[in-house]
Amino acid sequence: MKRKVGTVLEKELLWRAKQAAVRGKKTLSLLLEEALQAHLARLEARVPVRGKSLVEKTRGVLEVSKKLLDAVLAEEGFLEAG
């Protein structure tokens, strides 16, 4: 069931949204609904449902032997500014 909502938008943003709605041959309401759905889907895709993501779990953790690290740091150009 749809519900009516009220909000305040910057004048320029509202104008751009109205223009996009006209170009897309849809109502402003439909354009805003689609934009909100897309935005929420992107947010939900970034947040894992259970616990931390693999990236969050391993942030700052990279097991490398001292020998390998020294070899990488010794590579020509590694420490030079680009």
Beta strands, then each sheet from edge to edge (+ up, - down):
end
